[in-house]
């Protein structure tokens, strides 16, 4: 992991992802979350204030040590019981099958190298009837916007530490072992369209 990924990028992403417009989305996605919860791509811990007391235990997965260092203060101040696993979500996670009530993914699926593999792992660790809740950015249905997303993707992947602008998140989930239950798609306000097309919803095992 280079200096950019380990030092600079966690600072940049912490500032960019803390905007109120994104907090609005986190609040809506995380409000119903409960039980034994796994969050993939935990990042700098910006979701923590939006988990309710209905969460019994939180397991967090993120491969970036710099993200974890920046999240440490938030983790220490959280009332939740938190277990940390420093791996990518598409690795073989050292977590039991059929364990979690909910898996959370917020602005994470864009950056996982093998997203299809990660979704198989998510299905494996979810209980039968368990739910994946997500809000992600990705490929716009507007041809003009999608064209710009495809053009900008190579440079964005470098600047965003592997983040893809042009993934069709609904298509990935629909092609996984999970059943896509709900997926709202819309442009997030106050955000450039090439980065603001959101997929927000749930999928079940």
C-alpha positions as CSV (number, residue, x, y, z in Angstrom):
1,X,0.0,0.0,0.0
2,X,1.5,3.3,-1.1
3,X,1.7,6.6,0.8
4,X,-1.3,8.0,-1.2
5,X,-3.6,5.1,-0.2
6,X,-2.3,4.9,3.4
7,X,-2.0,8.5,4.3
8,X,-3.6,11.0,1.9
9,X,-6.6,9.2,0.6
10,X,-8.1,8.4,4.0
11,X,-8.0,12.1,4.9
12,X,-9.5,13.1,1.5
13,X,-12.3,10.6,1.6
14,X,-13.1,11.4,5.2
15,X,-13.7,15.0,4.2
16,X,-15.6,14.3,1.0
17,X,-17.9,11.6,2.4
18,X,-18.9,13.6,5.5
19,X,-21.1,16.0,3.5
20,X,-24.7,16.4,4.8
21,X,-26.1,15.2,1.5
22,X,-24.4,11.8,2.1
23,X,-25.4,11.8,5.8
24,X,-29.0,12.0,4.6
25,X,-28.5,8.8,2.7
26,X,-26.7,7.0,5.5
27,X,-29.5,7.9,7.9
28,X,-32.2,6.3,5.6
29,X,-30.2,3.2,4.9
30,X,-29.1,2.5,8.4
31,X,-32.2,3.4,10.4
32,X,-33.8,-0.2,10.1
33,X,-30.5,-2.1,10.7
34,X,-30.5,-4.4,13.7
35,X,-29.0,-7.5,15.3
36,X,-25.6,-8.9,14.4
37,X,-24.3,-6.6,11.6
38,X,-21.4,-6.8,9.2
39,X,-20.2,-3.6,7.5
40,X,-18.0,-4.0,4.5
41,X,-15.7,-1.1,3.4
42,X,-16.0,0.5,6.9
43,X,-13.6,3.3,5.8
44,X,-13.2,6.1,8.4
45,X,-16.3,5.1,10.4
46,X,-18.7,7.7,9.1
47,X,-21.7,5.3,9.5
48,X,-21.2,4.9,13.2
49,X,-23.5,7.7,14.4
50,X,-26.4,6.3,12.4
51,X,-26.5,2.9,13.9
52,X,-29.3,2.5,16.5
53,X,-29.3,0.7,19.8
54,X,-31.0,-2.2,17.9
55,X,-27.6,-3.2,16.7
56,X,-26.3,-5.9,19.1
57,X,-22.8,-6.3,17.6
58,X,-20.9,-4.7,14.6
59,X,-18.2,-6.4,12.6
60,X,-16.2,-4.1,10.3
61,X,-14.2,-5.1,7.3
62,X,-11.7,-2.8,5.5
63,X,-8.3,-3.5,4.0
64,X,-6.8,0.0,4.4
65,X,-4.8,0.5,7.6
66,X,-4.9,4.2,7.1
67,X,-8.7,4.2,7.1
68,X,-8.6,2.2,10.3
69,X,-6.3,4.7,12.0
70,X,-8.5,7.6,11.0
71,X,-11.6,5.7,12.3
72,X,-10.0,4.8,15.7
73,X,-11.4,7.8,17.6
74,X,-14.9,7.1,16.3
75,X,-14.7,3.4,17.1
76,X,-13.4,4.2,20.7
77,X,-16.3,6.6,21.3
78,X,-19.0,4.4,19.9
79,X,-21.2,2.5,22.4
80,X,-21.4,-0.5,20.0
81,X,-19.5,-3.7,20.4
82,X,-17.1,-3.6,17.4
83,X,-14.9,-6.3,15.9
84,X,-12.5,-5.3,13.2
85,X,-11.2,-7.5,10.3
86,X,-8.5,-5.9,8.0
87,X,-9.3,-7.7,4.8
88,X,-10.9,-6.9,1.4
89,X,-14.6,-7.9,1.1
90,X,-13.7,-10.2,-1.8
91,X,-11.3,-12.2,0.4
92,X,-12.3,-15.4,2.1
93,X,-13.6,-13.8,5.2
94,X,-12.8,-15.5,8.5
95,X,-16.5,-15.3,9.6
96,X,-19.0,-18.1,10.1
97,X,-21.7,-19.0,7.6
98,X,-25.2,-17.9,8.3
99,X,-24.1,-15.6,11.1
100,X,-25.3,-12.0,10.3
101,X,-28.7,-10.5,10.3
102,X,-27.6,-7.6,8.1
103,X,-24.7,-6.7,5.9
104,X,-24.2,-2.9,5.2
105,X,-22.4,-1.4,2.2
106,X,-22.3,2.3,1.7
107,X,-20.2,3.7,-1.2
108,X,-18.1,0.5,-1.1
109,X,-19.0,-1.7,-4.1
110,X,-17.4,0.7,-6.5
111,X,-14.0,-0.1,-5.1
112,X,-14.0,-3.9,-4.5
113,X,-11.8,-5.5,-7.1
114,X,-13.9,-8.7,-7.5
115,X,-17.4,-7.5,-6.6
116,X,-19.1,-10.7,-7.7
117,X,-16.9,-12.7,-5.4
118,X,-17.6,-10.3,-2.5
119,X,-21.4,-10.7,-3.0
120,X,-20.9,-14.5,-2.8
121,X,-19.1,-14.0,0.5
122,X,-21.9,-11.7,1.7
123,X,-24.5,-14.3,0.9
124,X,-22.4,-17.0,2.7
125,X,-22.2,-15.1,6.0
126,X,-25.8,-13.8,6.0
127,X,-28.5,-15.8,7.8
128,X,-31.3,-17.3,5.7
129,X,-33.6,-14.4,5.3
130,X,-30.9,-11.9,6.2
131,X,-30.6,-8.7,4.4
132,X,-27.9,-6.6,2.5
133,X,-28.7,-2.9,2.8
134,X,-26.8,-0.6,0.5
135,X,-26.3,2.9,-1.0
136,X,-23.8,3.0,-3.8
137,X,-22.9,5.3,-6.7
138,X,-22.5,3.9,-10.2
139,X,-23.5,3.8,-13.9
140,X,-26.1,6.3,-14.9
141,X,-28.9,5.3,-17.4
142,X,-28.3,8.6,-19.3
143,X,-26.1,7.8,-22.3
144,X,-24.4,11.2,-22.2
145,X,-23.5,10.9,-18.5
146,X,-22.5,7.2,-18.9
147,X,-20.2,8.2,-21.7
148,X,-18.4,10.7,-19.5
149,X,-18.3,8.1,-16.7
150,X,-16.6,5.6,-19.0
151,X,-14.1,8.3,-20.2
152,X,-13.2,9.5,-16.7
153,X,-13.1,6.0,-15.1
154,X,-9.4,5.3,-15.6
155,X,-8.3,8.5,-13.9
156,X,-11.0,8.3,-11.3
157,X,-9.8,4.8,-10.4
158,X,-6.4,6.2,-9.7
159,X,-7.6,9.2,-7.8
160,X,-10.2,7.2,-5.9
161,X,-7.9,4.3,-4.9
162,X,-9.7,1.8,-7.2
163,X,-13.2,3.4,-7.3
164,X,-15.1,2.7,-10.5
165,X,-17.6,5.3,-11.8
166,X,-19.3,3.0,-14.2
167,X,-20.5,-0.1,-12.3
168,X,-24.1,-1.1,-12.7
169,X,-24.7,-2.1,-9.0
170,X,-28.2,-3.4,-9.5
171,X,-26.9,-5.7,-12.2
172,X,-24.1,-7.0,-10.0
173,X,-26.5,-7.8,-7.2
174,X,-29.1,-9.3,-9.5
175,X,-26.4,-11.7,-10.8
176,X,-25.4,-12.7,-7.3
177,X,-26.8,-15.4,-5.0
178,X,-28.9,-12.6,-3.3
179,X,-32.4,-11.6,-4.4
180,X,-32.6,-7.9,-5.1
181,X,-35.6,-6.8,-3.1
182,X,-35.7,-3.0,-3.7
183,X,-33.4,-0.6,-5.6
184,X,-34.2,3.1,-5.9
185,X,-32.1,4.9,-8.4
186,X,-31.7,8.6,-8.6
187,X,-29.2,11.5,-8.8
188,X,-28.0,12.7,-5.4
189,X,-28.5,16.4,-5.0
190,X,-25.5,18.8,-4.9
191,X,-23.3,16.3,-6.7
192,X,-21.9,16.2,-10.2
193,X,-23.9,13.8,-12.3
194,X,-21.0,11.6,-13.3
195,X,-20.5,10.8,-9.6
196,X,-24.0,11.2,-8.3
197,X,-26.1,8.4,-9.7
198,X,-27.2,6.3,-6.7
199,X,-28.5,2.8,-6.1
200,X,-30.1,2.5,-2.7
201,X,-32.0,-0.5,-1.6
202,X,-32.0,-4.0,-0.1
203,X,-31.3,-7.6,-1.1
204,X,-32.1,-10.8,0.8
205,X,-30.6,-14.2,1.1
